[in-house]
């Protein structure tokens, strides 16, 4: 029990460390690159940029106010279903943006290269979103709205968020003009690609199917050295009609490389197929 408890504590610490890193990247990308350039490619931060342009409030202050409202709304409507990790990330992001507002006020962009700054405005929060999603958290904002919609309707969440982000992005045309609008559209299109690729890269695993005559050594190495599970199936060659065995196992890329090197030594004649996947559900991976 002590070992289990210790493992749980280590897992929680790792998850909140990842969330904190994600929050830092989000705050840096949003405050230093998104806010000064008025990039409005969706989300609460995009809305805050437009509100800040039309009022005396800064984008950081507006973000804190809107997220505070959404957190209260989330507590009321979602109850226990409202994630602690999302609350932690949302509060930290709001505090970070508000703190930078005081310590490092910015009236103009860091550089005179808007395309360069757009890349950072997309990349830093994009990587951050990937980190947050990988541990079951989010940065709040429209994600909280999505959680509320999901609970109380049958509306497709992805479509609803895309529509909301598009409306906010098109608002840039009215508030800031055509150039900022075009940059914001480019950011909106790139944002989803960055997040998807980050998540897929972090969750990437290798599926090994090893066809061999003596599976014992292969399975022993997988279970005792790599600490992964394996499944053995009997098979028969279509041409030779010889009895064979198929060893199937799923593991991280680094473990996959170790298995390949081992197979070269103990089963040089084995037939091996390797498949990349980022969706594994079951013990040792994503819970069902």
PyMOL commands that set and color helices and strands:
alter all, ss='L'
color gray80, all
select helices_A, chain A and resi 2-35+43-54+59-81+84-103+114-134+142-152+157-175+178-202+216-224+253-266
alter helices_A, ss='H'
color red, helices_A
select strands_A, chain A and resi 205-212+231-236+243-252+271-277
alter strands_A, ss='S'
color yellow, strands_A
deselect
rebuild
show_as cartoon
